[in-house]
Amino acid sequence: MKKVELLSPAGGFEELVAAVKAGADSVYVGAREFSARAYAKNFSEDELRKAIDFCHERGKKIYLAINTLIYNDEMHKAVNLVEFAYKEGIDAVIVQDLGLLFIILKEFPGMPVHASTQMTVHNCAQVKFLENLGVKRVILSRELSIDEIKNIRQQSSIELEVFVHGALCVSYSGQCLFSSILFKRSGNRGQCAQVCRLYYKFLDKKKKEIDEGFLLSPKDICLLENIDKLIKAGVDSFKIEGRLKDQYYVYTVSSIYRKYIDMYYEKGKITIESADRQKLLLVFNRGNFCSGYLENADIDRIIFKPAPNNTGLFIGKFYFENEKLFLQTSYNLSNGDVISFRNKNFEEILLEINNNIIKKDDKRFEVKVDFERKKKLKEFSQGQVFIVRSKEHEKEIEKELKIDKKFRKVDFKVWIEKGKRIKALALCDGFEVEEEGEVAQHAKEKEVTSEAVISSFSKLGGTIFEMGDFDVHIEDGCFVKVSELNRLRKLLIEKLSQRIISSYKKELNQDIEISRYLGDCCVRSFDRNHRFSFMVDSIWQLEKLKKWCEAHNLSNYEIYVPYNVIFDMKTDDNMVVYLDRITHDEDLKRVEVEKIKEKGIKKVLVRNFGQYEILKHHFEIYFDFSLNTINSASLRFLEQLNCKRICLSVELSKTRIAEIYTSAQKSEIEIIIFGRIPLMINRLKFFERGEYLQDRKGELLKLIKTQSDKNEVLNPAFLYIHDKDVPADVLRFDFTGATENEMIKVLEGYFDEKEIDLKITKGYYLS
């Protein structure tokens, strides 16, 4: 029976060793560039080679995450990294960028590619699309339920990977622009500023406060109790999040999941011990854990409003008595531990234990603190105490990591005959190496015995090998020095290790011409005769827009109209239908293709590849910005899908837009020049809690409900690019969430050259 893979994170080499020794089947790492965890330690080329060899010698797999979007001027370097990893024997690359995916599938034969969760894979048709391309594995969006995962498994044979533990993004990965738009730190480029972990308020339509707290900050997921369901659902790989975490976290979480995965396969069920739950809470959690969207997802179960940081393990309570601070706990604290005092509002004061607690009785300790801490704690009055770092736990793990763990069994065969060189073979997992020693002499006194040979060859301390079978043939009356037997064993083990490692290395017998994927940037000249597109979210917006265009004799335009309103209105040839960016299988099932055609609609705006799969044979295809087209190779890939139009990413400067525009061969290039850019989209119904989010600076972020009950958060400022030299064919005005007044202001501002009284930003355009 094929077991589910346990895949652990490694931000650096220490963490990689911890993952492997904890029982991970595979690890995933990032290089110094193009990693979605840019702030992890990550691996240089030399470190990556060492990591690959370390894993392969021990029979483990290693995957390289090149899971960011890549600009044109970076593509050569990214492909060189893939080539380096390919030759060194990497087991797979994890990819987000469509252009890089395209190049790898074309240029690196047999290189397994895993579609990153940053590709927002969340429906069956999308999975089938990637499977047909040649992608080996998809890392599913965290927002899928167990039934949705089952459904995908039943309809595809591609490997499925699911996150089972660690941080949970509040937005669908790959569709979050929060950090990027507000701080120019792109989550799609590995630079997320974790804006979702900040303090917000919910406001109603009248701007009245409804709720406050860390309203967008999810708990970490822990699916330990659900691993049996996920295995039965057909998941191939369990992924632990945490490339920013240390070796103690990686070892703890990996070893616990290893324990219960093995338990399931041995006993057919799992019974989780309380001590293991406590260890998971100790190493990191945010207000306990949640099971994410796996079953019965709702805001209150997923979001932890009181605090966004590590809660730790609850160990007791604190209080003041006669001006003294006391801790009530049965937990055995040690020097080096860090404890967290929390008041009723979950505000925190940290304290490192360093001979500053005095035991009063079994469960009561007096705590000595400095004046400032004491003053703040008095304001707390009383509250809960959590341990967020345990020195004893770290010592236990350090002890485990020093243990000489074995990963492979080695069999030996030895022949000793007088007057001939000693011959020895080592065999392991299909690998075989041979070595010859000195000539065996006639024994004058003590002759060599089988026991002596076996004893010498059994000395495998400090290696990854343990003794398997031993076959020794000794002619009577032979003498061999023990030192020679030891030397032979050492040579065989070294040779075997090198044979195992070298078996993974590959050659690439061709030069890769990256320029043919990026295109000749002088192919196409700029045409200032722009056409226009307008995106509306309702019938009233459509009517107002058409009335304005008619009054101003504007005719060279198209209108993007939401699917859910086209059946209640009169349609015409300049209309293009769009669905939500996120369409789960239940959403796609509601799309009635024939009815759309009956309305005379001939064009659709495709926002994920699942939509493309079900619509490509029926309509003219326009691709939206949600596909993250950020380089010419991605453009080339999409052009091969016979699309008429491609809307580029909003994370591009004018210069970068021009590079892509001039390399386009078949498709029109569209960019968004007006609109509140959606900062994120999620499956939680925040729009039921309020009309706006207000951040710490008082900025209002509008919450909107999408066609399929997803939630979008819009940027408080409108993107507005008033430039007659925009390098694009089509310029889009996105009126999603806009009022009539805002629509009229921007139309008059752009077409009538009037000043617009709106809060605006140029986004990345002038970067």
N, C-alpha and C positions, 0 to 999 in steps of 0.2 A: 504493500500500500504506500502510495506517495504521500508523505507528510507535508503539512503546511509549513512554509518557510518562515523562520523567525528572522526578521531583518532589523538590525540595530544601527543607530547613528554613531558617527565618529567625527567629531569636529577637529580632532588632532590624533597623533599616534598613541598617546596614553589611553584615550577613549577607545581607539580601535582594539588595542590589546585587551582592555576591559571587556569589550563586547564579545570578542572571540573566546576569552576565558570563561565568560558567563554562559556560553552555550549558544550564541547566535549562529545561525546557519550562514548568514551573509551580513555584510556591513555596507553602508553607503557613505561616501565621503565627497568633499568638494575640493577643487583646486583653488589656487589663490585668486583666480578670476572666474567669472561666469557661474558663480555659485549663489543660489537663493539665500544662503546664509553668509553674506559677505563679511559679517562681523565675527564669524567663528575663526579659530586658528587656521584651519584649512591646510592644504598640503602643497608643498613645492613639487617640482617634477621628481627630484631625488627622493623626497619623502613619499611621493605617490608610488614610485617604483618599489621602494622598500615595503610599503603597505600592501601592494599587490602580491609581492613575493611572500610576505608574512602570511597572508590569508591563504594563498594557494598551497604553500607548504603544509598547512594545517587542514587542507581539504575544505576550506571555506570560500565563498564567493565574495567578490567586491564590486560594487557599482559606483560609477563616477557621475555625480550630479552636475550636469552642465545645463542647469534649469533656470536660465534667465533669458530675457530678450536680448538680442545682439544687434548692434548697429553695423552698418556696412563696413566701416573702417576697422571693426573688430573681428570680422568674420574670418579673415586669414588666421588670426591668432587662435580663435576658437577651433577651427578645423585642425590646426597644428596640434592643439591639445588633444583632440579626438584621435589624431594619428599616433601621437605618442602613447596614449592609453591603449589604443588598439594593438600596437606592436608589443607593448609590455604585457598584454594578455588580460586586460580588463574584461570582466564578465558581462557588463552591459553599461550603457550610458543612459542617464535619465535626462530627458530633453523637454523643454517648453517651446523653444523657438521653431516655427514652421520651416524657416529657411534652413536652419541647421539640420533639422529632421530630414528634409528633402535631400540635402547633400550627403548625409550619412547613409541613407537608404540607397543612394545611387553609387557612392564611391567606396564604401567599406563593406565588402562582401562578408556575409555571415555575422556582422556586428549586431548583437541583440540591442534593440532600442526599447526603452521603457518610456511611455508617455507620462510626463510629470503631472502631478495633481494641478500644477499651474496651467495645464491645458483645459481645465474645467470639464473633465469627462464625466457626464452625469446621465446619459441616456443610452439605450441599446443601439440605436442607429449610429450614434457617434462612435461607440465601441466597434461596431462592425466596419465603419469607415476606416478606422485606424488599423484594424485587423487586416483588411484588404490591402492596405498600403504596405504591410510587412512589419508593422510594429509588433513586438513579441509580448509586451505587457502594458496594461494601463493601470495607472494609480488613480483609483476612483475618487471623485469629490467626496469630502467628508459628510456632505449633506444627504447622502443616500440612506434610505431605510433598509432593513434586513430583507424585506420583500422585494425592493427594487434591485438589490444585489443579486438575489436569487433569480430574478427575471433576466438580468443581464447574463448570468451564468448559463441559464438554459438556452439562450439564443446566440451564444458565441463560444468559441473554443480558446480564445486568447487568455493569457494569464491575467488574473485579477489580483491587485494589491490593495489592501485597505489599511488605513491608519487605525491602530488599536490603543495607542497610549500617547499622551503628550498634549501640547498646546493646540487649541482649537481656534482657528480664525473665525471671526464673526461674519466675514464676507466669503463668497465663493472664491477660492484661490484662482488667481489669474485674471479676475475681474475687479480687483480692488485697486482703486486709484487714490485712496484717501491720503496716504503718506506722500504719494507722488505729486498730486495737484497742490496740496497745502504746503509741503516742505521741500519739494524737488528731490525727495528721497523715494525712489521708485521700488515698490515691492516686487514688481516684475523684473527688477534689476538687482534684487538681493539686498536692498537698502531700507527695508521697512522700518519706519520710526515708531511703529506700534501706537498709532494715534487712537486706535480703538481701546487702548488701556487707560485713556484719560477720563477726566470727570466731566459729566454732561448732565443736562436737565431736559426733561420732556416738557414741552409747552403745548397748550391747546390752540385752537384757531384764533382765540383772542390774545394769544401770547401769555396766557396765565400758566404759572408753573404747576405741573401735575406730579412730577417725580424727579428725583435727583440721585446721583451716585455714579458708579462706573458702569453706566447703562449698556455699554457695548462690549464689555469684557467677559468673555465666556470662561467657565471653568475648564480645566484640562479634562480630556476624555480618558476614561479607563474602561476598556472593554474586556477585562479579565473574566468577568462573570459570563460573558457572551461568546467566549472563544469556541464553545461547542456549537452554538448556532451558526457562527461564521464558517466553521469548518464544514458543517452540513450544507451551508448555502453554496459551497464550492469555491471559497476564497483560497487563492494559492499562496499568498504571502501576507503575513502580519507585520506591519511596519510600526516601529516606535519612533516618534518624533523626538528631536533633541540634539541637534548638532551644535547647539550653543551650551549644552550641559556638560558637567565634568564627568570624570571617570567613575565617581561614586554613584551618580545618578544612572549612568549607562549600565554599570555592573548590576546594580540593585534591580532595576526594571527588567533588564534582559534575563537575569537569572530567575526571577519570579515567573515571567512568562514562559521561559524554558521548562520550568518545573510543571506548570499546569497544562502546557501543550502535551508534554510526555505523559502526564497523568491521564489525559483524555484518551490518548491512543492505547494506553495500557489497560484502563478500566472502563472506558466508554462513557465516563462522566467525570466531573470535577467537583471537589469540595474545598473551598478556599479557606485557608487558616487565617485567623484573626491577626496573627503576628505578621503575615505577609501583607495584609491590607495596611497595617500600621507602618511598615517599612516604605510602602509606596507613598503614603501620606507624608512621611518624614522627609523623603528626598525632594519632593515638590508636589504641591497642589495649590489650587486657587479656590479656597472655600469648599473643600472636598472635591469629588470628581463628579462627572456626569457621563452618560452613555451617548452623548451627542444626539444625532438624528436617527440613531438605529431603531429606536422604538419610542413612540409617544413623545415627540419633541415639542417643547414649548419654551417660551422665554424664561419663565421663572425657574425652570429646571436646568437651563443651560447657562444663563447669565448670573454672575455673582456680583451684585451691586456694591457691597461694602468695601471691597479692596481688590486691586488688580495683581498684587504680588503674591509671593509664596506665603501660604498660611502656616504650613508645617503641621505637626502632630499635636493635638490637644493633650496637655498633661496635667492641668489643674487650674486653680484660681488664685488670685492675689487679693490682698486687702491690707488696710492699715489698722494698727492697734497701738495706741500710746505713741504715736509718731513713728512707729517702726513698721517696715514693710515685710509682710509675710507671704510665703508661697505655700499653698496646700497642694501637695502632690505625692504620689507613690512612685513616681518615675525616678530612676537612679541617675542623677545628674553628675557630670564629670567636668573637670577643667577642660576648657576648649569648646564646650557646648555653647551654642547661641540660642537664647530663648527670646520669645516675643511676647510682650505684654499688650493685650488688646482691651480697649474699653468697649462700652455698649455700641458705639458707632464704628467699631473695628479700626480705630486709629491705633497706631503701633509705636512702641518703644522697644528697641532691641538692647540686649545685654549679653555680653560674653561672660561665661562662668570662669572665674580665675581666683579661687580661694576667697570668694565673696559671698558664700552662703554658709550659714551656721545651722546645723541640724538641731531642732528643738525636741522633736519626737519622730515617730515613724513616718508621719506624713506632713510634718510642719517644719518649714525652714525660714529662718530670718535671712533677708537678702540685704546686703550692703550695697548701696548705690551712691554715685556722686550727687552733688547738690542739685545740678540741673535736671538730671533724670528724676530724682526724688520729687522735685517741684512739679514736673510734668505728670508723674504718676499720681501725685496727690490730686491733681485735677481730674485724673481718671477715676480716682476714689477706689474703685474695685473693678475686677474684670477677669478675663480668661488669660491663661498662659499656654503658649505653644512652643515646642522645640522645633527650630528650623535648621539646626545643624547639630549632629551628634558626633562627637569625637570618637566615642567607642564604636559606633557603626562604621566610621571611616577606617578605624584600625582593623576591624574585622575584615573589611574589603581588602585593605592593603595586605593583610595576612593571606587571604584567598589568592590574590594576584601573584604572590610570591611562590605559591605551590607549583611544582613542576608538573603541569597538566599534559597528558598524553592525548594525541589526536589520531595517530595511525599505528597499526600493528605491522611489524616487520618480521618476516620469516627468514631464517638463515640456513644455508647449506654449506658445509665445509668438508673438503677432502684433504687428508694428510697422508702422504706416502713417502717412504725413505728415498732420498735422492731426487725428489721432485719438489717443485715449488708448491707451497700451500695454495690451494684454490678456494676462494670463498665467494658466495653469492648472497645478495640481499634482495628479497622480493617483497613488494608492498603495493597493493591496490593496482596490480597490472604493470607496475614498473619493476625492472630487473637490472641490477648492476653487478659487475664482477670485478674482483681484484685478486692479484697474485701476491704472495708473500715470499719470504726467504725459503731456501731449500730445507726441507725437513732432514734432520740429522739422525744417525743411529744413536739410540739412548745408551749412554754408558752406565748411568745409574737409574734415575727416575724417568720413566717414560710418560708422555703426555696421555691424559685420560679424557674421555668424553665430558666428564664432569668439569674438568679444568677449562676445556674449550667453551662449554656452555656458560660457565661462570664469567669468563672474559667477555663473551659476546652479550651477556645480559646487562652489562654495565652501561645502561642507556640514560643515566641521570644527566640532566641538562639538555636533553634532546626532546623532540616532540613524539618520539617513537616508544612503543612498548613491545616487549618480546611476544612474538607469536609462536609458530612452530619452529623446531630446530632439528635439522637432519645432519648428523656428523658421521663421516667415514674415516676411521683411523687404522692404518696398518700397524700391526703389533711391532713394538720396539722402536717407536719414533720419539724424537725429542724436539720440542719447539719451545722457544722462550715465551714466557707469559707476556712480556713487553711487545713481542711481535704479534701476538694474538690481539692485544689491545690496539696496536697500531692499525691492524687490518680492519678491526671493527670501526675505528674512527674514520678511516678512509672510505669504507663502504657507506657509512651514514652520511658523510659529507657528499659523496658522489650521488647517493640516492636523493638527498634533498635537492641538489642541483638538477638532477634529471626530472624530478617532479616540477620544479619551478620552470625550467626551460621548456617543458612540454606545453606550457600555456602561451609562450611567446609566438608572435606571428610576423610575417613579412607582408609588405604592401608593395606589389609589383607594378605600380603605376604612379604617375605624377597627377596630382589633383589640380585642375585648372579652375580655381575659385572664380576667376573673372567671368567665366561663362554662366555662372549662377547669379552673379551680381549685375551682369549686363554692362554694356558700354555706356557710360554716363554721358555720352555725347550723341546718342542715337536720335533722340527726339528733341525738337526745339520747342520753346515755350509759346503757347497760344494764349493771349490775353482775353480771348472771347469766351469768358466763363459762362457756364450754365448754372442753374440754381436748383437746389432741392430743399424742401421744407418738411420737417418731421412734426406731426401733430399727435396729440394724445386723446383727442375727443372730437365729436362731431361739431361742437360749437367752435372749437379752434379752427377746424377745417372750413366752416362757413365764413368765419371772420377773415381768414386768410384769403380765400377765393374772392371774397368781396373786395378786399384791399387790392389784390393783384389786378382784378378787372378794372378797378377805378384808376389804377396807375399804368394800365396797358402793359403789364408784365406777363409775358406768355411763355418764355423759354424756361420752363421749370417743371419739376415733378414733386409730388406730395407723398411722403411716407405715412400710411394710414394704418392704425392698429387693427389686427385681425378681428377683434371682438366688436368692432363697430361697422364693418363694411356691409353687413346684412341689414342694417337699419338705415341705409342711405343710398343715394344714387351715386354710382361710380362712373369714372371716365378713364380715358387712355393714359392720362398723366399720373395715375395713382399706382403706388407700389405698396404692397401689403407687407407688414412686419409682425413677427411674433416677439415674445420676450427674449432677452438674451439667454435666459435660463429656461429650458423647457424639459422637464422630466418626462418620462414615458407617459404618465397620465395626462400631461399637457399635450403631448404630440398626438395622442389618441383622439383628442377632441378636435383636431384640425381636419376639416372636411374639404379635401382638395377639389373635388368635383363642384362643390357649391361655390368655392372661390372662382373657379373657371366660369361657372354660370353667371357670375357677376361681371364678367368681362375683364377680369384682372389677368394681366399677362406677365407681370414682373413681381418678384418677391425680394425682400431684403433678408438675407440669410445671416444669422447671428451665432450659429454653432453648426458643427458638421453633421449633427443629427438632423437638423432642419434641412441641410443640403441633401442628405440622402433621400428624404421622403419627398422633396420638392423639385429635384434637379431635372426630372423627365417631364415636368408639367409647365415650368415657367422659366422666364429669363432670370438669371441669377445675378444679384448684387450682393457682395460681401460687406459686412459691417465692420466697424472699428473693433468690435469685441473679439475678433480673430487675431488681434495684436500684430498687424502687419507693420513691421518696423524696419525691414531691410528689403533689398531688391531680390534676394533669394526667396523670401516668403512670397513676394509678389509673383515671382516666376512660378512657384508652386501653385498658387491660386489661379494663375492664368491658364495652367494646364487643365484646370477643372471647368474650362469654358464659361467663365463668368464675364459679364459685360462691364461690371464696375466693382472697384475695390475702394472702400473707405479706409484710409490709413489710421494708424494709432494716433491718439491725442498726445503721446509722449515724444513727439518729434519737433525739432526746430525747423525753421524755414529752409536752412541749408540741407538738412537731412531729407526733408520732403522733396526738395529739388532733385537730390540724388536718385530717389526712387522714381519720381515722375519721369525723368529723362530716360530711365531704363525700361519703362513700360512698353510692351510690344503689342498687346492685344486688348487690354482693358482700360477703361476710363479710370482716372484717379480722382477720388473725392476726399475732401477734408472738411471737418466741422469748423465753421468760423464763428458760430454763435450758439450759445446754450449753456445751461447749468450742467456741467459734466457730472455724471453719476459717480460719486465717490466710492460707493460699494453697493452690492446687491446681496441679499441674504434671504434665507427661508424663514426667518423669524418675523412675526407680524408686528413690527414696531409701530406701524401706522395705526394699529388699534389702540396704542398707548398715548399717542399725541400727534400733533400736526408738524411739530418742529423738534429738532435737537438744538440745544444751546450749549456752546462750548464755554470754556473758562474765560474767553475774551469777550463773550457776549454775542458772538456770531450765531446767526440762525441758519441751521441746515434743514432744508425741507425734506420731510418724509413723504414718499409717494407709494401707492399701491400699484403694482403692475397688473397686466391682464390676467396672470395666473397666480395672483395673491402672493407674489414675492414682494420684498420690501427694498426700495432704493433710497439712498440718501444723496441729496443733490448738493453740489458746491454752493455756498452762499453767494459767490461772485459769478457773473456770467462770463464765459469765454467770449471774447469779441475781437475778431481780427479784421480790421478795415484796411485792406491792402489790395490794390488793384493788380499787383504783381504776384499774387499767390500762385505757386507752381502746382496747379491742379486743373482738372477739366471741369469739375463740379464742386460748388461751394454749398455746404449744408448749413441751414438754420434749424437748430433743434429747439422746438418750443415746448418740450416736455416740462410740465409743471409751471409753465409761464401763464401769467394773467393776460387779459386782453390789452391792458395798458402797456405791459412789458413788450408784447408782440408789436404793437403799433409803434412804440418808441424805437425799437431796433430797426424795423422796416423803414421808417422815415429817416432814421439816422444813417442807414447804409445807402439806401437808394436816392434819398433826397438831400444827402450830405448835411444832415442836421446833427447837432449835439445830442447825445443820449444821456439822460439823467438816470443811469443805472450803475451799480457797482460792477466793475468789469476787471478782467484779467486777460493777459495775452498768453497765459499758460507757458508752454515750452517754446512758442513760436519764435521768440527773439533770443532764445538761449544760445 
